[in-house]
Amino acid sequence: MTPLHLSTATALVARMAGVSADEEKQMLRQAQISKYLNQLLRGRLPGLDEQIPDKVLKAARHACALAAYRP
């Protein structure tokens, strides 16, 4: 996953969560989303086994691919 993929996926999830009118609050929200997406995709999210189940990893990769798709 490239930084562009992570950034795009973060923006997509942040948009789905809702945009805050407060720019600082929105930036903090996106930083948290980015942190957890990165951990999830690398299999390091606390509370998960050492390996992410294949279905979760596949879904995350598809979400990133859809976010990066530009017709």
TORPA-4810 file (N, C-alpha, C, O; in nm, 3 decimals):
<nodes>
NODE_1_0.085_-0.117_0.000_0.000_0.000_0.000_0.089_0.124_0.000_0.177_0.139_0.085_M
NODE_2_0.067_0.210_-0.094_0.145_0.332_-0.104_0.085_0.441_-0.017_-0.030_0.430_0.026_T
NODE_3_0.161_0.546_0.011_0.104_0.659_0.087_-0.018_0.720_0.018_-0.110_0.767_0.085_P
NODE_4_-0.019_0.718_-0.114_-0.135_0.770_-0.187_-0.259_0.685_-0.160_-0.368_0.738_-0.141_L
NODE_5_-0.242_0.552_-0.159_-0.355_0.463_-0.128_-0.408_0.489_0.012_-0.529_0.499_0.033_H
NODE_6_-0.317_0.501_0.108_-0.359_0.524_0.247_-0.431_0.658_0.258_-0.533_0.668_0.326_L
NODE_7_-0.378_0.760_0.194_-0.440_0.892_0.198_-0.579_0.890_0.136_-0.672_0.950_0.189_S
NODE_8_-0.592_0.822_0.024_-0.721_0.815_-0.045_-0.823_0.737_0.037_-0.938_0.778_0.050_T
NODE_9_-0.780_0.624_0.093_-0.869_0.544_0.177_-0.910_0.623_0.302_-1.025_0.616_0.345_A
NODE_10_-0.816_0.697_0.358_-0.846_0.780_0.475_-0.950_0.886_0.441_-1.045_0.908_0.517_T
NODE_11_-0.933_0.951_0.328_-1.028_1.054_0.286_-1.167_0.994_0.264_-1.267_1.056_0.300_A
NODE_12_-1.171_0.875_0.206_-1.299_0.809_0.182_-1.370_0.776_0.313_-1.489_0.805_0.328_L
NODE_13_-1.298_0.717_0.407_-1.358_0.681_0.535_-1.398_0.807_0.612_-1.504_0.811_0.675_V
NODE_14_-1.314_0.910_0.606_-1.348_1.035_0.676_-1.474_1.097_0.618_-1.557_1.149_0.692_A
NODE_15_-1.488_1.092_0.488_-1.607_1.146_0.423_-1.730_1.067_0.465_-1.837_1.124_0.489_R
NODE_16_-1.715_0.935_0.474_-1.827_0.849_0.514_-1.866_0.876_0.660_-1.983_0.865_0.696_M
NODE_17_-1.768_0.912_0.743_-1.795_0.938_0.884_-1.860_1.075_0.904_-1.923_1.101_1.007_A
NODE_18_-1.845_1.162_0.805_-1.902_1.296_0.815_-1.793_1.400_0.831_-1.691_1.376_0.895_G
NODE_19_-1.815_1.514_0.771_-1.716_1.622_0.773_-1.753_1.721_0.882_-1.867_1.766_0.891_V
NODE_20_-1.654_1.755_0.965_-1.675_1.851_1.072_-1.655_1.993_1.020_-1.571_2.016_0.933_S
NODE_21_-1.732_2.087_1.071_-1.716_2.227_1.034_-1.586_2.284_1.091_-1.530_2.379_1.037_A
NODE_22_-1.539_2.225_1.201_-1.415_2.268_1.264_-1.298_2.198_1.195_-1.283_2.076_1.203_D
NODE_23_-1.214_2.277_1.125_-1.105_2.220_1.046_-1.005_2.143_1.132_-0.956_2.037_1.090_E
NODE_24_-0.974_2.192_1.251_-0.878_2.125_1.339_-0.934_1.989_1.383_-0.862_1.889_1.386_E
NODE_25_-1.061_1.986_1.417_-1.125_1.861_1.458_-1.125_1.760_1.342_-1.101_1.641_1.364_K
NODE_26_-1.150_1.809_1.220_-1.149_1.722_1.102_-1.009_1.665_1.077_-0.996_1.548_1.042_Q
NODE_27_-0.907_1.747_1.094_-0.769_1.700_1.074_-0.732_1.593_1.176_-0.667_1.494_1.142_M
NODE_28_-0.772_1.613_1.300_-0.745_1.513_1.404_-0.819_1.382_1.375_-0.765_1.273_1.393_L
NODE_29_-0.943_1.395_1.330_-1.022_1.277_1.295_-0.955_1.199_1.182_-0.945_1.076_1.189_R
NODE_30_-0.908_1.270_1.080_-0.843_1.203_0.968_-0.711_1.139_1.010_-0.674_1.033_0.959_Q
NODE_31_-0.639_1.201_1.102_-0.515_1.143_1.152_-0.543_1.011_1.224_-0.469_0.914_1.207_A
NODE_32_-0.648_1.007_1.303_-0.684_0.883_1.373_-0.727_0.776_1.274_-0.688_0.660_1.287_Q
NODE_33_-0.807_0.812_1.177_-0.851_0.716_1.076_-0.732_0.660_1.002_-0.723_0.539_0.979_I
NODE_34_-0.639_0.746_0.963_-0.520_0.703_0.892_-0.437_0.606_0.976_-0.389_0.504_0.926_S
NODE_35_-0.421_0.639_1.102_-0.344_0.553_1.193_-0.405_0.413_1.200_-0.333_0.313_1.188_K
NODE_36_-0.535_0.406_1.220_-0.600_0.276_1.236_-0.609_0.199_1.105_-0.599_0.076_1.105_Y
NODE_37_-0.630_0.268_0.993_-0.629_0.199_0.863_-0.491_0.138_0.836_-0.480_0.024_0.791_L
NODE_38_-0.388_0.214_0.865_-0.252_0.166_0.844_-0.225_0.043_0.931_-0.169_-0.055_0.883_N
NODE_39_-0.264_0.049_1.057_-0.244_-0.065_1.146_-0.326_-0.185_1.100_-0.277_-0.298_1.102_Q
NODE_40_-0.449_-0.162_1.058_-0.534_-0.271_1.012_-0.474_-0.340_0.890_-0.468_-0.463_0.884_L
NODE_41_-0.429_-0.260_0.795_-0.377_-0.317_0.671_-0.241_-0.384_0.690_-0.202_-0.468_0.610_L
NODE_42_-0.171_-0.348_0.794_-0.042_-0.413_0.824_-0.056_-0.526_0.927_0.042_-0.591_0.962_R
NODE_43_-0.178_-0.548_0.975_-0.202_-0.657_1.069_-0.156_-0.626_1.209_-0.127_-0.718_1.286_G
NODE_44_-0.148_-0.499_1.245_-0.096_-0.462_1.376_-0.199_-0.393_1.464_-0.164_-0.328_1.562_R
NODE_45_-0.325_-0.406_1.430_-0.429_-0.342_1.510_-0.441_-0.417_1.642_-0.461_-0.539_1.643_L
NODE_46_-0.430_-0.346_1.755_-0.440_-0.413_1.885_-0.569_-0.494_1.897_-0.676_-0.449_1.855_P
NODE_47_-0.558_-0.612_1.952_-0.675_-0.696_1.972_-0.695_-0.798_1.862_-0.777_-0.889_1.876_G
NODE_48_-0.622_-0.786_1.752_-0.632_-0.885_1.645_-0.521_-0.987_1.660_-0.418_-0.961_1.722_L
NODE_49_-0.543_-1.103_1.603_-0.436_-1.203_1.599_-0.321_-1.149_1.516_-0.333_-1.042_1.456_D
NODE_50_-0.212_-1.221_1.511_-0.096_-1.178_1.433_-0.130_-1.159_1.286_-0.071_-1.074_1.219_E
NODE_51_-0.224_-1.236_1.234_-0.260_-1.224_1.094_-0.406_-1.182_1.083_-0.493_-1.230_1.155_Q
NODE_52_-0.431_-1.091_0.991_-0.568_-1.047_0.966_-0.638_-1.153_0.883_-0.579_-1.206_0.789_I
NODE_53_-0.762_-1.185_0.917_-0.835_-1.280_0.833_-0.837_-1.232_0.688_-0.850_-1.113_0.661_P
NODE_54_-0.824_-1.325_0.596_-0.815_-1.293_0.453_-0.931_-1.208_0.404_-0.911_-1.118_0.322_D
NODE_55_-1.051_-1.234_0.451_-1.167_-1.159_0.403_-1.158_-1.011_0.442_-1.196_-0.924_0.363_K
NODE_56_-1.109_-0.982_0.562_-1.096_-0.843_0.606_-0.989_-0.772_0.523_-1.010_-0.660_0.477_V
NODE_57_-0.876_-0.837_0.504_-0.768_-0.779_0.426_-0.812_-0.756_0.282_-0.782_-0.652_0.223_L
NODE_58_-0.883_-0.852_0.225_-0.931_-0.839_0.088_-1.029_-0.723_0.076_-1.023_-0.646_-0.020_K
NODE_59_-1.119_-0.709_0.172_-1.216_-0.599_0.170_-1.146_-0.464_0.182_-1.183_-0.368_0.114_A
NODE_60_-1.045_-0.456_0.267_-0.972_-0.330_0.283_-0.898_-0.294_0.155_-0.895_-0.178_0.115_A
NODE_61_-0.838_-0.393_0.089_-0.768_-0.367_-0.036_-0.865_-0.323_-0.145_-0.832_-0.235_-0.226_R
NODE_62_-0.982_-0.382_-0.148_-1.082_-0.342_-0.247_-1.129_-0.199_-0.222_-1.148_-0.123_-0.317_H
NODE_63_-1.147_-0.163_-0.096_-1.188_-0.027_-0.062_-1.082_0.073_-0.108_-1.115_0.180_-0.159_A
NODE_64_-0.956_0.038_-0.088_-0.847_0.127_-0.131_-0.843_0.137_-0.283_-0.822_0.245_-0.338_C
NODE_65_-0.864_0.027_-0.350_-0.863_0.027_-0.496_-0.979_0.111_-0.550_-0.962_0.186_-0.647_A
NODE_66_-1.096_0.099_-0.489_-1.210_0.178_-0.532_-1.188_0.326_-0.507_-1.227_0.410_-0.587_L
NODE_67_-1.124_0.357_-0.395_-1.097_0.497_-0.362_-0.998_0.558_-0.460_-1.005_0.677_-0.489_A
NODE_68_-0.904_0.477_-0.510_-0.802_0.527_-0.601_-0.849_0.527_-0.746_-0.784_0.587_-0.831_A
NODE_69_-0.961_0.461_-0.777_-1.010_0.451_-0.915_-1.058_0.586_-0.963_-1.140_0.652_-0.899_Y
NODE_70_-1.007_0.624_-1.079_-1.049_0.751_-1.139_-1.076_0.725_-1.287_-0.983_0.704_-1.364_R
NODE_71_-1.205_0.726_-1.326_-1.238_0.696_-1.466_-1.188_0.803_-1.562_-1.208_0.793_-1.683_P
</nodes>
